[in-house]
Amino acid sequence: MKITLGQIADFLNGEIIGDDSATVTTIAKIEEAQNGELSFLSNKKYINHIYSTKATAVLVGRDMVLDKEVSSNLILVDDAYQGLTKLLKFYEESLPTKSGIEHPHYLGEGVDLPQDIYLGAFTHIGNGVKIGKGVKIYPQVSIGDNVEIGDNTILYSGVRVYKECKIGSNCIIHSNAVLGSDGFGFAPNENGSFDKVPQLGNVIVEDDVEIGAGSTIDRATLGSTIIRKGAKLDNQLQIAHNVEIGENSVIAAQAGIAGSSKIGRNAMIGGQVGIVGHLNIGDFVKIQAQSGITKSLKDKDVVQGTPSLNYGNFNKSYVHFKNLDGIVKRINKLEKDLNKDSKDNE
């Protein structure tokens, strides 16, 4: 799609420095961009690339300070990254979209498909399923009995939604995610074996949630496992039974949250974080990657490590830890010197 820089500036409420009639057809990274392409600069550590890029235009923040001239046209906006996001969304929405009903597929009893649905081939939809307007269900999706799916939600290929689960509007569920599999509930016997505890609850996903590929969200033992409005979950997560993820919280890949833990709103959880069960994690908490959380956290806590420490204390401790070998050698030398002095004074 060819578009002028003037049109981009109007769309983003930006300002052109250069030729507003110049055109671009695609977006590229600043270090790789060529003539006819638009790039962006939001992180100042990449600022050197703006002097060598071959991009026709670069999207930059109004507060970006350049100490020499650039050959590219510039589009000044309040926030370059937000501007890029808005452009990418506009471009995505301009692409052709899937529509219609493919065959073969299976529809259970009492299922009414909206006229504007996309239903991919080899999809299985159980009895009593309710599907909103504008929903897109890609091939080989399995949807259990009495599931509810809100308007404009997308389920990509291979998604599995077990019975009784509820998914809100404007959600995106990526390939091979599983919603509503049994929680890990087993009762030990005297002989050392385990009896399975029936998992009778469901999973509720509220509006505007995105769930990454290969993630698993277990159904509750009783009640619901809940993913609140606006939460964004990365790939390959394990969310156990009766967990609650707060509104607008984000969780990076390979994290695991054990049963009945509650995550507050606007939390930021890094990759490979492990959270034990029955904890309360406050609002606006930040957990650094690979941390192990063994106790509840207060609002706005920032932690790192296993078991996790306050982020500032962790960094101070790490300075000592990486120097530990040298510190031990110094202590050993001091002990030898003290022992030698003691013997000399005898």
Summary of the structure (lengths in Angstrom):
residues: 346
radius of gyration: 27.1
end to end distance: 90.9
largest distance: 99.4
contacts: 1147
relative contact order: 0.06
helix: 18%
strand: 29%
